[in-house]
Amino acid sequence: MKSKSNIIKEFSAVIIAVLLICPFFIFSFSMNIFEVHAQVEYEYYGYVPARMYQYNLTIGSDPNSGWRLDTNSTGTAGFTTAGLVAVVGISDNTHVEVYNLGNGSLVSQTTINSLQKYYAVFRNGSFFKVVTDKLANVYLLNYGSIPAWNATSLSLPDSYYQDVNGAYVGKEFVLLGTGSDYDIDIAVFALENAQVTVTRNDSVQTEYTFGVNEFTSSKNTIGTDPFRTYRVESTGYIMIQSGRPVDIWGEARSFFVPSAEGGFMGTTFYSWSQPNWDGGERYGFRASSTQDTTVTVFNLETTQVLMTLIAPANSGVSFQASANAIAVQADKPITLEYLHNGSIVNSLGHNGTYDAYGSGVAFIGVKPYEATPFYMPEDSNVEAYIFASEDTDITLDGFDWFIPAGTYYSVSSPGTHILTTNKNVVIETLNWPGTPPYQGLVYNGAQIPSVQTVDVSVDVTLTPLGTSFPIIYIFAGAAAASVAAIIAFIFIRGRGKK
């Protein structure tokens, strides 16, 4: 029989052993809890336009000739009754949930692998949300149904693309293939010397070589097949754009240009442009700033300065840059967008001088504490929706508002709006002509940025382009906070003024 002292010794030894082991279990348990809570969900918000059709004048040279509904290729009325939400997997085992934001219901869910697609259709006028547990590539497309497995046609989105980390500058991207009337579907802007490999989902590869500050042109045409998926890999940092400013015969579709610094507020921008503009039509690029700002526009092919402009404080400046591609340099932060102001007047139209039509659906991300201007054209019907994934305080045009998590704040007045927020938000803008009053909105599509990646950027050094193009450094993380305020400005009215 054990003595009382021996029992006490053994019990003490057990207690000591347990105390020594417990921290391991507590630490392990804590690490597991941390890993669960550290997992990020990515959220993508959007709205399907309510009126997706187009009216044209019966006689393009006579504004009093009456309006007729545009027809599609089959000769029937060109109504679109729904929008297509497409999700493309970047990584294997990506869980996808699609919600109707109007009633909060879960519409569908699935798991996809890298380069796999998933579709959901929403009726006109619907708000939606996509949630993924790994970053994915999400689109809103003007395509009214689930595409057939052998579908051969898809309009080219007017959009820039985030890389696999959520930045607009990167070395690896995943894209959905599209079809267009252009030989070049995808524009690549090389910020560094780059060997670019484009791999289709059936492993077919094409390789391209770009020098620093070169872009996709007639010698480097990159085409894609509708609804096929692609992985783009590069040895140097690049940006990717689809859709482009239209020539004298086209119809302008809006898009925002992200800066090479990361985000949409910056000092350096690259974009496709157009050598053949209609000078009598009110469309083009617009640079907006909160301070007096000098804006220099370069021809990216020749490196020549096309123009130097002044964007007045609390205002903006519009321009048409005759070149295949441009670089825009500002001495203070600006936003840059391409849009149509809504007037039907032009000088080189298809059917007369009153057949201009410009519209679009575009997305822009706003970082916390960075006063960001976005413009909605004066002669258009306009809507904007500010989406927040968490409880968010915003200041819009000097007024404070609160957006509950998973909802939005709507804006319906034209002109410039200045937004400051304490959390990442994504804005979707819509514009379409105000004439006739019952006109509809036609758009092609756009990639929807994840709210969680709005403030993501990378480190890269830009190479000078011309003597007045300084070396710029891009720093990781969110940009420095800006507290400048700006009042609304008016897009210059009057024919031919940009």
ABEGO torsion letter per residue (X at the ends): XBBAAAAAAAAAAAAAAAAAAAAAAAAAAAAAAAAAAABBBBBBBBBBBABBBBBBBABAABAAAEBBBBBBAAGBBBBBABBBBBBBBABBGBBBBBBBAAAGBBABBBBBBBGBBBBBBBBBGBBBBBBBABBBBBBBBBBABBBBAABABBBBBBBBBBBAAGBABBABBBBBBBBBABABABBBBBABBBBBBBBBAAGBBBBBBBBBGBBBBAABBBBBBBGBBBBBBBABBBBBBBEBBBBAABBBBBBBBBBAAEEABBABBBBBBBABBBAABBBEBBBBBABBBBBBBBBAAAGBBABBBBBBBGBBBBBBBBBABBBBBBABBBBBBBBBAGBABBAABAAEAAABBBBEBBBBBBBBGBBBBBBBBAABBBBBBBBBABBBBBBBGGBBBBBBBGBBBBBABBEBBBBBBABBBBBBBBBBBAOBAABBBBBAEBBBBBAAAAABBBBBBBBBBEAABBBBBBBBEBBBBBABBBBBBBBBBEBGBX
